[in-house]
Amino acid sequence: MFPGFNKHDILYKKYHAEITAWNWPSIQGRCEQAIETDPHDSSMQVGYAWIGTVFGVMPSGKFYMPWTTNQTRSDEHRDCAFMAALEDIAEEYGLFVGSPDGADGADMHIGLSQAYAPPKGYLDYSVCGNCLIAVANADYSGMDDEEEYDVKAGLESLEEHGPAIADGAELGFHWQDCECCGAKAGDRFRLLVAVAEETA
């Protein structure tokens, strides 16, 4: 080994230059278009952009499994340097390397994670199960007369400017009253309600 020679650093610089030339604004835009509530954390949103398979993206073009026998030390060095460069560049754009649940193991994705924000034109509310079911299924059968009255009155107030949509994301247990019917502490779910359109 020559003094000062670092194979990883040389490969990293090579791949860093190649990956930097990718159309990152386009990748970022595709992540934003695919944004949805994170299934593992309702306070966050996540979106993914497919960038190819390991067979076409990774330098070795190989998919490693515990029983794989055709990878070489050279393959491992190149793939390691490539992934380090890919992760660093993705981070510069506020992105990460990862795949959504259920993705094929050979598929590669770039992801975007951000704090939840309701879709444009909507406000989000934390509501109880009764209110969620009322919006989703127009079902009041599991409520007593007082609960039904409170839910209907709450929805009438919320839907002053537009309809409610049962987003359904589970927000967990909350001590705060339901923002629709005023029910006391309990499990909460996300409800989206259209807001009045601004006029010029």
RAHUGI-V241548 format. One record per residue. PSI is psi in radians with two decimals (999 if undefined). Layout:
# RAHUGI-V241548
psi = <PSI | PSI>
This chain:
# RAHUGI-V241548
psi = <2.25 | 2.52 | 2.33 | -0.05 | 2.11 | 1.86 | -0.72 | -0.79 | -0.71 | -0.80 | -0.70 | -0.83 | -0.70 | -0.89 | -0.57 | -0.75 | -0.71 | -0.78 | -0.57 | -0.53 | -0.14 | 2.79 | 1.41 | -0.63 | -0.61 | -0.76 | -0.78 | -0.72 | -0.69 | -0.61 | -0.76 | -0.66 | -0.48 | 0.15 | 2.41 | 2.94 | 2.31 | 2.12 | -0.26 | -0.17 | 1.78 | -0.20 | -0.03 | 2.81 | 2.63 | 2.50 | 2.57 | 2.56 | 2.19 | 2.29 | -0.01 | -2.95 | 2.86 | -0.47 | -0.47 | -0.36 | -0.81 | 2.52 | -0.68 | -0.42 | 0.40 | 2.57 | 1.99 | 2.33 | 2.82 | -0.51 | 0.06 | 2.38 | -0.05 | 0.07 | 2.59 | 2.98 | -0.63 | -0.74 | -0.81 | -0.73 | -0.80 | -0.79 | -0.66 | -0.80 | -0.68 | -0.82 | -0.64 | -0.76 | -0.75 | -0.78 | -0.69 | -0.73 | -0.73 | -0.74 | -0.60 | -0.49 | 0.16 | 0.44 | 3.13 | 2.82 | 2.12 | 3.02 | 2.60 | 2.83 | 2.40 | -0.02 | 2.63 | 2.41 | -0.38 | -0.22 | 2.52 | 2.39 | 2.70 | 2.38 | 2.75 | 2.25 | 2.34 | 2.83 | 2.54 | 2.41 | 2.36 | 2.72 | 2.72 | 2.32 | 0.09 | 2.70 | 2.65 | 2.53 | 2.63 | 1.93 | 2.88 | 3.01 | -0.63 | -0.80 | -0.68 | -0.81 | -0.64 | -0.71 | -0.77 | -0.71 | 0.05 | 0.71 | 2.08 | 0.17 | -0.45 | 0.14 | 2.61 | 3.08 | -0.70 | -0.75 | -0.76 | -0.74 | -0.81 | -0.72 | -0.83 | -0.71 | -0.71 | -0.78 | -0.65 | -0.66 | -0.78 | -0.63 | 0.44 | -0.65 | -0.22 | 2.93 | 2.71 | 2.59 | 2.30 | 1.54 | -0.77 | -0.08 | 2.31 | 2.17 | -0.05 | -3.01 | 2.35 | 2.51 | -0.38 | 2.62 | 2.66 | 2.34 | 0.03 | -1.10 | -0.19 | 0.16 | 2.56 | -3.08 | 2.48 | -3.00 | 2.48 | 2.67 | 2.72 | 2.32 | 2.34 | 2.39 | 2.26 | 2.50 | 2.83 | 2.40 | 2.41 | 2.43 | 2.50 | 999>
